[in-house]
Amino acid sequence: MRIGNGVVGAAQLYESMQLLKTEFDNIILVNPLEQSEIGVTEYGLQDLNRCCTETCPLANDKVGCICKSCLSAKENRCRYIYDKTNAYLVIAKPIKMRYKEYALVMIMRLNPAFQFGGNTESEAIESITKLSSSLVLDPLTKIFNRQYLMENVQYMLEFCLKQNKPMCLACIDIDNFKRFNDTYGHEFGDKVLKSVADNMVKCTTSLEDAYNIRIGGDEFVIVGVNVDKQRFKAVMNKLCITVDNTKLPYGKEMVSIKISVGVSELLSDRLSSYKELYNKADGQLYKAKEAGKGCVR
């Protein structure tokens, strides 16, 4: 059986989902914008009148919503998860029906020890967790990586444009990072990267929907959804101060770190694509460097 990524009719999709039910434990259509579920009933496809997070085994997964990811990338997404009782394979596929975008979610319950070759339950849990998170998390800093950004940013942007909600982006660069590696060694340089990432996470906890991402090297990005530019810049200023106040020990020396930040916002800057959003923030980062570094522009 094959379901294409284009527009499908309700009858065709109903028939396909019925067949899939023989292979998977649960088959649903999810609209992540509305957080709603459509399921297969004896009367056809029907709204299940519940929030999709109520039944999704990935609801508390820190990696992020698999439905948003598949719709943003417009391609299938697959993830393993362990919820303290069972292991699951979750597959999400983008579908268009009735002029709306859905994720066709297929959930299969697995035997964790058998599936992953673990001798104990804890080994199976560790294998599943590593498999799921390694794809989108930066191994050094433990925040999201560039792949996660590329998979999800388009969906975030389209959501904000449709809902007329603000979306901010910060481009962050560690000032004079090369000197840390040259003067103190690459191991210390890694500590600097971890410290900045930790402070990013700490400072963005006040934002309801923020994503901390390491692009590569000493370049970071923070995406804030549904937060206005003034508040977002205030958090970025707090981040600059927090990073500056965090001294790292090297022998008897306490080493200071500074970052420069450039901020852009989708609506107030009249932007319409991620490329424009990033380029605007990158231009503001350059202005922060020109202004003496260690600041937000």
Secondary structure, DSSP 8 states (H G I E B T S, - for coil): ----SSB--HHHHHHHHHHHTTTSSEEEEEETTTTEEEEEETTEEEEEEEEGGGT-TTTT-TT--HHHHHHHHTS-EEEEEE-SS-EEEEEEEEEEETTEEEEEEEEEEE-HHHHH--SSHHHHHHHHHHHHHTTTB-TTT-SEEHHHHHHHHHHHHHHHHHHT--EEEEEEEETTHHHHHHHH-HHHHHHHHHHHHHHHHHHGGGSSSEEEEEEETTEEEEEEES--HHHHHHHHHHHHHHHHH--EEETTEEE---EEEEEEETTTTT--SHHHHHHHHHHHHHHHHHTTSSSB-
